[in-house]
Amino acid sequence: MIEMKKGIYRAIVRLLEAAFCTGLGIAACATAVSAQALSPAALGVDELVTPLGIDNPQPRFSWQLRDERQGAKQTAYQLLVSSTPELLELGKADVWDSGRVVSSQSVGVRYAGPAIAPSTRYFWRVMVWDQDARPAPGSPVTWWESGLLNQGWRAKWIGWETAEEEAVRNSGAMWVTNPDAGHAPAQGLEAVAMEEGHSTGRDWSSWRRQQHDCD
């Protein structure tokens, strides 16, 4: 009778040990599954977040890998640039698709698509692969907006100025000298300018002093 009870006791202990070990195994598997790379974060263009007026025709992208596993690293990336966020949500890029690039680079990745249009908003996202060549979830969709770029645009002078200052600006003077430079004889370009009838800084300074004396 006593031996039977001991046998039952040992059997119960073995069952408990087996259950405990199984539980540890399930927990370990769950931890391994949950410890995967998350979607990239801290997306930026030319080191700015959703910047406006970027005048760089080849902007540089950056992002951060989010993976807390030991030895975690990025082994590849893919950049997608589109004209609308909806296309990117569908995994499509109508402006530029870098394709899968085997590289750990995640800072200063240059745009290499068609020419950037001025004053245009572009949407982009990045896909990355971890150290096991498994894709992480895609990054959120973000954007940047190009500046005026090289349009050859022209603008008129804006700003407050007196009538006298406007007359000086429109006088056709080619250059200006320092009025405090003294009264040495005119030489070089200054002499040529005076011979051709251009007003020099020294002439203008003298005229202002004469006007001040008259006042």
C-alpha positions in Angstrom: 0.0 0.0 0.0 2.8 2.4 0.9 4.7 1.5 -2.3 1.6 2.2 -4.3 1.3 5.7 -2.8 4.9 6.4 -3.5 4.4 5.4 -7.1 1.4 7.7 -7.5 3.3 10.5 -5.9 6.3 10.1 -8.3 3.9 10.0 -11.2 2.2 13.3 -10.1 5.7 14.9 -9.7 6.7 13.8 -13.3 3.4 15.2 -14.7 4.0 18.6 -12.9 7.6 18.8 -14.2 6.4 18.0 -17.7 3.7 20.7 -17.6 6.2 23.2 -16.2 8.7 22.5 -18.9 6.0 22.7 -21.6 4.9 26.0 -20.3 8.5 27.3 -20.4 8.8 26.2 -24.0 5.6 27.9 -25.0 6.7 31.1 -23.3 10.1 30.9 -25.1 8.4 30.4 -28.4 6.0 33.3 -27.8 9.0 35.6 -26.8 10.8 34.6 -30.0 7.8 35.3 -32.2 7.1 38.7 -30.5 10.8 39.8 -30.7 10.7 40.8 -34.3 11.7 44.0 -36.0 9.0 46.7 -35.9 8.3 49.2 -38.7 11.1 51.8 -39.2 10.7 55.1 -37.3 12.1 58.6 -37.2 11.7 59.1 -41.0 13.4 62.3 -42.3 14.4 64.1 -45.5 17.6 66.1 -45.4 17.6 65.5 -41.6 14.1 67.2 -41.3 10.7 65.8 -40.5 8.0 66.5 -43.2 10.0 69.5 -44.4 8.6 72.3 -46.7 10.6 74.0 -49.4 13.5 71.6 -49.9 15.7 73.0 -52.7 17.8 69.9 -52.9 17.2 68.1 -56.3 18.4 64.9 -54.7 17.1 64.8 -51.2 18.6 62.4 -48.7 16.4 60.0 -46.7 16.9 58.6 -43.2 15.2 56.3 -40.8 15.8 54.2 -37.7 15.5 50.4 -37.4 13.4 49.3 -34.4 14.6 45.9 -33.2 15.5 45.0 -29.6 16.9 41.5 -30.4 20.6 40.8 -29.8 22.6 41.3 -33.0 19.8 43.1 -34.7 20.7 44.9 -37.9 19.3 46.0 -41.2 20.4 44.0 -44.2 18.4 45.6 -47.0 16.0 48.4 -47.7 13.5 49.6 -50.3 12.4 53.2 -50.8 9.0 54.0 -52.4 8.1 57.5 -53.5 4.7 58.4 -54.8 2.4 61.3 -55.8 -0.3 60.2 -53.4 -0.4 58.4 -50.0 -3.1 56.1 -51.2 -0.7 54.5 -53.8 1.9 53.8 -51.1 -0.7 52.1 -48.9 -1.2 49.8 -51.8 2.5 49.2 -52.1 2.8 51.2 -55.4 5.2 54.0 -56.3 4.4 56.1 -59.4 7.5 58.4 -58.9 10.4 56.2 -57.8 11.0 52.7 -56.5 14.5 51.9 -55.4 13.9 48.2 -55.5 15.4 46.0 -52.8 18.9 47.3 -52.0 21.2 45.1 -50.0 22.7 47.6 -47.6 22.8 48.5 -43.9 22.7 52.2 -44.7 19.8 54.1 -43.1 21.2 57.7 -43.1 21.7 60.0 -46.1 20.3 57.7 -48.7 20.0 59.8 -51.8 17.0 60.1 -54.0 17.7 58.6 -57.5 14.5 58.9 -59.3 13.2 61.3 -62.0 13.8 65.0 -61.7 12.0 66.6 -58.8 9.3 69.1 -59.8 9.3 72.5 -58.0 6.8 73.3 -55.3 5.5 69.7 -55.2 4.6 67.4 -52.3 6.0 63.9 -52.5 5.0 61.0 -50.3 7.4 58.2 -49.3 7.9 55.2 -47.1 10.7 52.6 -46.5 10.7 48.9 -46.2 13.6 47.1 -44.4 14.9 43.5 -43.9 16.4 42.2 -40.7 19.5 40.1 -40.0 17.6 37.0 -41.0 16.6 38.5 -44.3 13.0 38.8 -43.1 11.0 41.9 -44.0 9.8 44.1 -41.2 6.4 45.9 -41.4 6.6 48.9 -43.7 7.1 52.3 -42.3 4.3 54.9 -42.0 3.7 57.1 -45.0 5.3 60.5 -44.7 6.1 63.4 -47.1 8.3 66.3 -48.1 7.7 69.3 -50.3 10.2 70.6 -52.9 11.1 74.3 -53.0 11.3 76.6 -56.0 14.5 74.8 -57.2 16.1 76.2 -60.4 13.2 77.8 -62.2 15.1 80.9 -63.3 12.4 83.0 -61.5 12.8 86.7 -61.1 11.5 89.1 -58.5 11.4 92.9 -58.0 13.1 94.6 -55.1 10.8 94.7 -52.1 11.4 96.7 -49.0 11.0 100.3 -47.7 13.4 102.9 -48.9 13.5 106.7 -49.2 13.3 108.5 -52.6 16.9 109.4 -52.2 17.9 105.7 -51.7 15.8 104.6 -54.6 17.6 107.2 -56.8 21.0 105.9 -55.8 19.9 102.3 -56.4 18.7 103.2 -59.9 21.6 105.5 -60.8 23.6 102.8 -62.6 26.6 103.0 -60.2 28.8 100.0 -60.9 30.5 99.9 -57.5 30.8 101.8 -54.2 33.9 102.8 -52.3 34.4 103.3 -48.6 33.6 107.0 -47.7 36.1 106.8 -44.8 39.0 105.7 -47.0 40.5 109.2 -47.1 41.1 111.6 -50.0 44.0 110.0 -51.9 44.1 110.7 -55.7 41.7 108.5 -57.7 43.4 105.4 -59.1 42.6 102.3 -61.0 38.9 101.5 -61.4 37.9 104.6 -59.5 39.7 106.8 -62.0 38.1 105.0 -64.9 34.6 105.3 -63.3 35.1 109.0 -62.7 36.2 109.6 -66.3 33.2 107.7 -67.6 30.9 109.8 -65.4 29.9 107.2 -62.9 29.2 108.4 -59.3 31.7 106.9 -56.8 31.2 106.5 -53.1 33.6 109.3 -52.4 31.6 111.7 -54.7 28.4 110.7 -52.9 30.0 111.1 -49.5 31.3 114.6 -50.4 27.9 115.6 -51.8 26.2 114.5 -48.6 28.7 116.5 -46.5 28.0 119.6 -48.7 24.3 119.1 -48.2 24.7 118.8 -44.5 26.8 122.0 -44.3 24.1 123.9 -46.3 21.4 122.7 -43.9 
